[in-house]
Amino acid sequence: MLKLNFKQPYGVVYGHDVIRYTQEGKHFDSQGREIAPVVDKPKVQPKAGEVVKATPLVNAKAFLLQVLKENPLSKSAIYKEAENNNHSWDDVKNAAIELNIAKFTSKNLEMWKLPEGAVA
């Protein structure tokens, strides 16, 4: 395991629970011990015929793709439609961010539309 070399230049990290120092792209705890980088697990593709439970965010993305496929809608209309379809408004807003929903103003209303090339 690598130890922090206090004789070499290093940085102090503030506001993190575990990482205290950084040096040459590596992170160290308060005792100068290296912290191993977290490796993301590869996403497993479902097998044919396997049922996969959809998350609220996935459902919200599908909802936005469906309601915005024809024309742009006002934010308030999307909000009402989301309520009618039992979608959390926070999930819908997060889905809009992930889908890069274009937002613009028309007649003092915030309008949402799908970005160019979005598959509905």
KOLRODO-125200 format. One line per field, with one value per atom (N, C-alpha, C, CB): residue number from 1; chain; atom name; x, z, y. Coordinates in steps of 0.001 Angstrom, whole numbers, padded with zeros to 6 digits. Glycine has a CB too. Layout:
N
vexdo <- (NUM_...)
zakol <- (A_...)
ropa <- (CA_...)
X <- (X_...)
Z <- (Z_...)
Y <- (Y_...)
This chain:
120
vexdo <- (1_1_1_1_2_2_2_2_3_3_3_3_4_4_4_4_5_5_5_5_6_6_6_6_7_7_7_7_8_8_8_8_9_9_9_9_10_10_10_10_11_11_11_11_12_12_12_12_13_13_13_13_14_14_14_14_15_15_15_15_16_16_16_16_17_17_17_17_18_18_18_18_19_19_19_19_20_20_20_20_21_21_21_21_22_22_22_22_23_23_23_23_24_24_24_24_25_25_25_25_26_26_26_26_27_27_27_27_28_28_28_28_29_29_29_29_30_30_30_30_31_31_31_31_32_32_32_32_33_33_33_33_34_34_34_34_35_35_35_35_36_36_36_36_37_37_37_37_38_38_38_38_39_39_39_39_40_40_40_40_41_41_41_41_42_42_42_42_43_43_43_43_44_44_44_44_45_45_45_45_46_46_46_46_47_47_47_47_48_48_48_48_49_49_49_49_50_50_50_50_51_51_51_51_52_52_52_52_53_53_53_53_54_54_54_54_55_55_55_55_56_56_56_56_57_57_57_57_58_58_58_58_59_59_59_59_60_60_60_60_61_61_61_61_62_62_62_62_63_63_63_63_64_64_64_64_65_65_65_65_66_66_66_66_67_67_67_67_68_68_68_68_69_69_69_69_70_70_70_70_71_71_71_71_72_72_72_72_73_73_73_73_74_74_74_74_75_75_75_75_76_76_76_76_77_77_77_77_78_78_78_78_79_79_79_79_80_80_80_80_81_81_81_81_82_82_82_82_83_83_83_83_84_84_84_84_85_85_85_85_86_86_86_86_87_87_87_87_88_88_88_88_89_89_89_89_90_90_90_90_91_91_91_91_92_92_92_92_93_93_93_93_94_94_94_94_95_95_95_95_96_96_96_96_97_97_97_97_98_98_98_98_99_99_99_99_100_100_100_100_101_101_101_101_102_102_102_102_103_103_103_103_104_104_104_104_105_105_105_105_106_106_106_106_107_107_107_107_108_108_108_108_109_109_109_109_110_110_110_110_111_111_111_111_112_112_112_112_113_113_113_113_114_114_114_114_115_115_115_115_116_116_116_116_117_117_117_117_118_118_118_118_119_119_119_119_120_120_120_120)
zakol <- (A_A_A_A_A_A_A_A_A_A_A_A_A_A_A_A_A_A_A_A_A_A_A_A_A_A_A_A_A_A_A_A_A_A_A_A_A_A_A_A_A_A_A_A_A_A_A_A_A_A_A_A_A_A_A_A_A_A_A_A_A_A_A_A_A_A_A_A_A_A_A_A_A_A_A_A_A_A_A_A_A_A_A_A_A_A_A_A_A_A_A_A_A_A_A_A_A_A_A_A_A_A_A_A_A_A_A_A_A_A_A_A_A_A_A_A_A_A_A_A_A_A_A_A_A_A_A_A_A_A_A_A_A_A_A_A_A_A_A_A_A_A_A_A_A_A_A_A_A_A_A_A_A_A_A_A_A_A_A_A_A_A_A_A_A_A_A_A_A_A_A_A_A_A_A_A_A_A_A_A_A_A_A_A_A_A_A_A_A_A_A_A_A_A_A_A_A_A_A_A_A_A_A_A_A_A_A_A_A_A_A_A_A_A_A_A_A_A_A_A_A_A_A_A_A_A_A_A_A_A_A_A_A_A_A_A_A_A_A_A_A_A_A_A_A_A_A_A_A_A_A_A_A_A_A_A_A_A_A_A_A_A_A_A_A_A_A_A_A_A_A_A_A_A_A_A_A_A_A_A_A_A_A_A_A_A_A_A_A_A_A_A_A_A_A_A_A_A_A_A_A_A_A_A_A_A_A_A_A_A_A_A_A_A_A_A_A_A_A_A_A_A_A_A_A_A_A_A_A_A_A_A_A_A_A_A_A_A_A_A_A_A_A_A_A_A_A_A_A_A_A_A_A_A_A_A_A_A_A_A_A_A_A_A_A_A_A_A_A_A_A_A_A_A_A_A_A_A_A_A_A_A_A_A_A_A_A_A_A_A_A_A_A_A_A_A_A_A_A_A_A_A_A_A_A_A_A_A_A_A_A_A_A_A_A_A_A_A_A_A_A_A_A_A_A_A_A_A_A_A_A_A_A_A_A_A_A_A_A_A_A_A_A_A_A_A_A_A_A_A_A_A_A_A_A_A_A_A_A_A_A_A_A_A_A_A_A_A_A_A_A_A_A_A_A_A_A_A_A_A)
ropa <- (N_CA_C_CB_N_CA_C_CB_N_CA_C_CB_N_CA_C_CB_N_CA_C_CB_N_CA_C_CB_N_CA_C_CB_N_CA_C_CB_N_CA_C_CB_N_CA_C_CB_N_CA_C_CB_N_CA_C_CB_N_CA_C_CB_N_CA_C_CB_N_CA_C_CB_N_CA_C_CB_N_CA_C_CB_N_CA_C_CB_N_CA_C_CB_N_CA_C_CB_N_CA_C_CB_N_CA_C_CB_N_CA_C_CB_N_CA_C_CB_N_CA_C_CB_N_CA_C_CB_N_CA_C_CB_N_CA_C_CB_N_CA_C_CB_N_CA_C_CB_N_CA_C_CB_N_CA_C_CB_N_CA_C_CB_N_CA_C_CB_N_CA_C_CB_N_CA_C_CB_N_CA_C_CB_N_CA_C_CB_N_CA_C_CB_N_CA_C_CB_N_CA_C_CB_N_CA_C_CB_N_CA_C_CB_N_CA_C_CB_N_CA_C_CB_N_CA_C_CB_N_CA_C_CB_N_CA_C_CB_N_CA_C_CB_N_CA_C_CB_N_CA_C_CB_N_CA_C_CB_N_CA_C_CB_N_CA_C_CB_N_CA_C_CB_N_CA_C_CB_N_CA_C_CB_N_CA_C_CB_N_CA_C_CB_N_CA_C_CB_N_CA_C_CB_N_CA_C_CB_N_CA_C_CB_N_CA_C_CB_N_CA_C_CB_N_CA_C_CB_N_CA_C_CB_N_CA_C_CB_N_CA_C_CB_N_CA_C_CB_N_CA_C_CB_N_CA_C_CB_N_CA_C_CB_N_CA_C_CB_N_CA_C_CB_N_CA_C_CB_N_CA_C_CB_N_CA_C_CB_N_CA_C_CB_N_CA_C_CB_N_CA_C_CB_N_CA_C_CB_N_CA_C_CB_N_CA_C_CB_N_CA_C_CB_N_CA_C_CB_N_CA_C_CB_N_CA_C_CB_N_CA_C_CB_N_CA_C_CB_N_CA_C_CB_N_CA_C_CB_N_CA_C_CB_N_CA_C_CB_N_CA_C_CB_N_CA_C_CB_N_CA_C_CB_N_CA_C_CB_N_CA_C_CB_N_CA_C_CB_N_CA_C_CB_N_CA_C_CB_N_CA_C_CB_N_CA_C_CB_N_CA_C_CB_N_CA_C_CB_N_CA_C_CB_N_CA_C_CB_N_CA_C_CB_N_CA_C_CB_N_CA_C_CB_N_CA_C_CB_N_CA_C_CB_N_CA_C_CB_N_CA_C_CB_N_CA_C_CB_N_CA_C_CB_N_CA_C_CB_N_CA_C_CB_N_CA_C_CB)
X <- (000853_000000_000900_-000971_000532_001295_001008_000980_002034_001889_002130_002893_001505_001689_003104_000632_003786_005116_004956_006045_005077_004871_006002_004735_007096_008200_007965_009515_007013_006631_005396_006347_005121_003895_002645_003832_001691_000432_-000669_000516_-001909_-003051_-003852_-003939_-004489_-005371_-006803_-005147_-007589_-008978_-009899_-009321_-010758_-011724_-013118_-011690_-013942_-015342_-015606_-015878_-014649_-014869_-014740_-013852_-015576_-015575_-014336_-016786_-013779_-012686_-011377_-013054_-011427_-010208_-009726_-010453_-008460_-007887_-006793_-007322_-006022_-004930_-004995_-003570_-004367_-004238_-002825_-005305_-002254_-000902_-000766_000168_-000335_-000130_-001360_001070_-002546_-003783_-004286_-003595_-003644_-004082_-004637_-002911_-005549_-006181_-005669_-007719_-005576_-005045_-005936_-003592_-005969_-006749_-005925_-007190_-006448_-005782_-004461_-006702_-004237_-002968_-001973_-003202_-002357_-001465_-001495_-000090_-002473_-002610_-003431_-003269_-003021_-003738_-005137_-002957_-006081_-007454_-007637_-008509_-007995_-008177_-009362_-008392_-009231_-010356_-011515_-009927_-012717_-013919_-014159_-015150_-014303_-014534_-016014_-013667_-016635_-018044_-018212_-018621_-019250_-019556_-020124_-020546_-019740_-020301_-021802_-019578_-022542_-023978_-024261_-024691_-025112_-025450_-026671_-025708_-026547_-027672_-028644_-027187_-029959_-030923_-030932_-032320_-031208_-031298_-032643_-031107_-032721_-033961_-035074_-033768_-036208_-037347_-037330_-037420_-036255_-036146_-036912_-034664_-037649_-038416_-037523_-039724_-037428_-036614_-037537_-035552_-037361_-038193_-037699_-038173_-038612_-038269_-038206_-039293_-037271_-037137_-038063_-035658_-038376_-039204_-038588_-039422_-037251_-036606_-036802_-035120_-036691_-036912_-038359_-036589_-039294_-040697_-040937_-041584_-040282_-040443_-039865_-039777_-038762_-038187_-039156_-036834_-039707_-040667_-041891_-041091_-042336_-043472_-043173_-043812_-042006_-041660_-041527_-040363_-040910_-040794_-042167_-039986_-043110_-044457_-045224_-045227_-045213_-046040_-045446_-046234_-044137_-043512_-043200_-042246_-043629_-043258_-043932_-043610_-045131_-045849_-045448_-047344_-045611_-045397_-044825_-046704_-044210_-043798_-045024_-042965_-044848_-045925_-045424_-046452_-046367_-045990_-045619_-047143_-044764_-044329_-045525_-043312_-046492_-047672_-048520_-048522_-048616_-049375_-048678_-049551_-047360_-046598_-046764_-045099_-046740_-046930_-048290_-046813_-049346_-050700_-050775_-051766_-050178_-050205_-049399_-049653_-048295_-047493_-048295_-046186_-049012_-049872_-050943_-050532_-051560_-052618_-052094_-053251_-050800_-050197_-049364_-049337_-049533_-048863_-047341_-049336_-046770_-045324_-044911_-044850_-043824_-043265_-042688_-042168_-042984_-042472_-040947_-043063_-040360_-038894_-038307_-038456_-038958_-038488_-038609_-039280_-039699_-039903_-038828_-041325_-038528_-037487_-036118_-037431_-035814_-034540_-034463_-034354_-035589_-035637_-035433_-036986_-036008_-035837_-034380_-036670_-033667_-032245_-031470_-031694_-031751_-031032_-031348_-031373_-032564_-032947_-032559_-034441_-031982_-031625_-032824_-030517_-033944_-035157_-034865_-036339_-035247_-035051_-036167_-035025_-035794_-036769_-036688_-036514_-037855_-037910_-039179_-037836_-039285_-040457_-041267_-040040_-042571_-043494_-044750_-043836_-045083_-046265_-046243_-047554_-045117_-044913_-045104_-045852_-044997_-045081_-043757_-046272_-043292_-042114_-042559_-041408_-041946_-042294_-041159_-042594_-041517_-040543_-040718_-040698_-039605_-039679_-038513_-039683_-038676_-037612_-036468_-038127_-035233_-034099_-034082_-032759_-033370_-033244_-032640_-032378_-033205_-032677_-033123_-031216_-033985_-034467_-035424_-035173_-035272_-036117_-037309_-035341_-038472_-039707_-040341_-040713)
Z <- (000000_000000_000000_001230_-000771_-000911_000240_-002241_000721_001793_001190_002985_001764_001343_001696_002004_000747_000981_001355_-000278_002648_003120_002696_004629_002141_001663_000228_001753_-000453_-001818_-001757_-002698_-002832_-002845_-002740_-004127_-001940_-001776_-001518_-000617_-001695_-001455_-000267_-002693_000420_001537_001021_002763_001302_000843_002001_000280_001785_002800_002400_002995_003385_003135_002672_002139_002772_002398_003654_001291_003775_004974_005114_004973_004007_004060_003533_003264_002385_001749_002475_000245_002870_003568_002743_004918_001978_001169_-000243_001818_-001171_-002539_-003025_-003480_-003759_-004280_-005544_-003222_-006622_-007915_-008362_-007839_-008161_-008606_-007720_-009960_-006617_-005687_-004431_-005333_-003746_-002541_-001305_-002643_-000188_001052_002219_001297_003250_004456_005390_005180_006588_007518_008056_008674_007970_008404_007253_009034_006063_004915_004161_005352_004457_003743_002483_004647_001391_000129_000221_-001011_-000382_-000475_-001885_-000135_-001992_-003300_-004014_-003162_-005323_-006051_-006133_-007452_-006106_-006200_-007668_-005581_-007957_-009324_-009478_-009670_-010476_-010738_-011280_-011724_-010813_-011327_-012731_-010397_-013652_-014995_-014960_-015955_-015789_-015837_-016522_-016566_-015898_-016420_-017315_-015272_-018520_-019447_-019085_-020921_-019102_-018795_-019872_-018637_-019454_-020388_-021094_-019657_-022243_-023009_-022180_-024327_-022121_-021380_-019908_-021529_-019426_-018022_-017762_-017607_-016680_-016311_-015471_-015534_-015886_-015187_-014601_-016128_-013307_-012650_-013040_-011104_-013533_-013942_-012715_-014969_-012736_-011648_-011915_-011500_-010903_-011128_-012154_-009813_-012197_-013161_-014583_-012847_-014777_-016099_-016531_-016089_-015609_-015923_-016264_-014752_-015549_-015819_-017177_-014723_-017560_-018892_-019978_-019052_-019807_-020784_-020860_-020428_-019707_-019660_-020466_-018200_-020232_-020956_-022456_-020413_-022824_-024249_-024888_-024453_-024163_-024687_-024819_-023786_-023764_-023803_-024681_-022404_-024909_-025713_-027146_-025048_-027532_-028866_-029989_-028996_-029761_-030807_-030867_-030585_-029753_-029699_-028348_-029968_-028279_-026969_-026101_-027125_-024788_-023840_-022764_-023207_-022133_-021027_-019822_-020673_-018990_-017779_-016902_-016991_-016819_-015977_-016518_-015872_-017846_-018436_-018164_-019955_-018231_-017943_-016479_-018286_-015596_-014171_-013912_-013378_-014507_-014313_-014851_-015004_-016014_-016618_-015774_-018059_-015206_-014327_-013088_-013911_-012505_-011351_-011728_-010805_-012901_-013347_-013568_-014635_-013890_-014146_-012975_-015381_-011800_-010564_-010662_-010181_-011345_-011399_-010405_-012830_-009705_-008798_-009635_-007866_-009240_-009989_-009934_-009447_-008828_-008739_-009748_-007320_-009909_-010898_-012310_-010781_-012581_-013902_-014178_-014011_-013183_-013374_-013598_-012154_-012842_-013024_-014399_-011926_-014848_-016179_-017254_-016396_-017057_-018020_-018144_-017611_-017029_-017055_-017823_-015626_-017532_-018202_-019693_-017549_-020078_-021490_-022216_-021616_-021484_-022054_-022697_-023087_-021983_-022465_-022681_-021464_-023852_-024165_-023507_-025712_-022823_-022138_-022743_-020592_-023033_-023586_-023119_-025127_-023340_-022907_-024116_-022080_-024024_-025070_-024392_-026049_-024687_-024104_-022575_-024658_-021983_-020531_-019896_-019885_-020676_-020159_-020428_-020807_-019436_-019675_-020446_-018338_-021597_-022463_-022461_-023903_-022589_-022671_-024000_-021489_-024637_-025861_-025904_-027119_-026669_-026806_-027596_-027487_-027253_-028052_-029421_-027328_-030349_-031697_-031610_-032609_-032340_-032388_-031248_-032402_-030366_-029269_-029839_-028155_-029387_-029854_-028950_-029911_-029521_-028714_-028868_-029113)
Y <- (-001172_000000_001237_-000003_002208_003438_004387_004112_005058_006064_007445_005789_008436_009818_010272_010743_010903_011430_012900_011247_013210_014574_015507_014584_014972_015799_016267_015028_015649_016031_016937_014763_017707_018528_017659_019379_018102_017392_018414_016353_017998_018872_018386_018952_019335_019007_019083_019976_018054_017989_018347_016576_019325_019746_019290_021282_018959_018628_017210_019546_016328_014927_014070_014461_013057_012217_011341_011349_010895_009924_010507_008681_011145_011647_012901_011948_012899_014051_014730_013617_013918_014446_013872_014126_014590_014099_014397_014748_013451_013619_012786_013209_013425_012762_011978_011829_012540_011907_010786_011385_010550_009507_010165_008539_009465_009989_009242_009875_009990_009423_009817_009894_008950_009256_010131_007952_010392_011308_010761_011617_009433_008860_008733_007500_009208_009152_007840_009418_006993_005717_005930_004636_005285_005437_004838_004780_005530_005040_004513_006165_003254_002634_003283_001104_003549_004132_003160_004552_003709_002895_002560_003629_001294_000846_000546_-000405_001196_000934_-000474_001965_-001135_-002457_-002313_-003207_-003198_-003107_-003404_-004081_-002695_-002911_-004235_-001752_-005020_-006331_-006193_-007344_-006685_-006654_-007774_-006794_-007492_-008546_-009623_-007956_-010824_-011943_-011894_-013299_-012519_-012549_-013178_-013323_-012530_-013037_-012690_-014496_-012074_-011715_-010419_-011570_-010378_-009189_-008286_-009569_-007021_-006051_-004996_-005417_-004722_-003726_-002335_-003913_-001510_-000155_000753_000385_001664_002630_003815_003105_004606_005794_006751_006526_006847_007723_007210_007854_005908_005318_005557_003795_005388_005639_007106_005223_008010_009436_009805_010264_009186_009433_008986_008701_007788_007280_008189_005845_008686_009606_010872_009968_011481_012708_012471_013287_011366_011052_010911_009767_010336_010133_011454_009174_012271_013487_014579_014023_014535_015587_015159_016041_013963_013476_014258_012009_014794_015519_016988_015406_017688_019127_019521_019881_020703_021219_021476_022517_021343_021613_022565_020299_023249_024124_023268_025110_023832_023131_022797_023981_023724_023477_022332_024744_022213_021107_019779_021316_019782_018565_018190_018755_019204_018957_018297_020273_018849_018282_016865_019159_016647_015314_014325_015362_014790_013929_013532_014644_014493_014180_013166_015460_013366_012450_011031_012969_010918_009609_009102_009676_009727_009302_009293_007932_010302_010459_011526_010822_011279_012276_013419_011646_014665_015803_015851_017104_015448_015404_014423_015018_013265_012289_012847_010978_013571_014154_015216_014772_016052_017075_016428_018022_015374_014667_014006_013611_013452_012838_013902_012102_015080_016173_016567_017385_016568_016896_015833_017032_014563_013476_013410_012147_013788_013770_015057_013545_016007_017313_018007_017147_017999_018652_020133_018457_020632_022050_022849_022295_023930_024773_026164_024812_026745_028090_028760_028068_030063_030828_031249_032066_031063_031487_032027_030305_033277_033919_033823_033275_034115_034096_032719_035065_031655_030291_029579_029515_028829_027997_026772_027595_026570_025447_024434_025930_023156_022078_021374_021083_021005_020203_019238_021103_018184_017200_017802_015916_017446_017947_017294_017688_017920_017347_015958_018254_015026_013679_012764_013746_013243_012389_011347_013240_010118_009026_008900_007705_009097_009002_007645_010091)
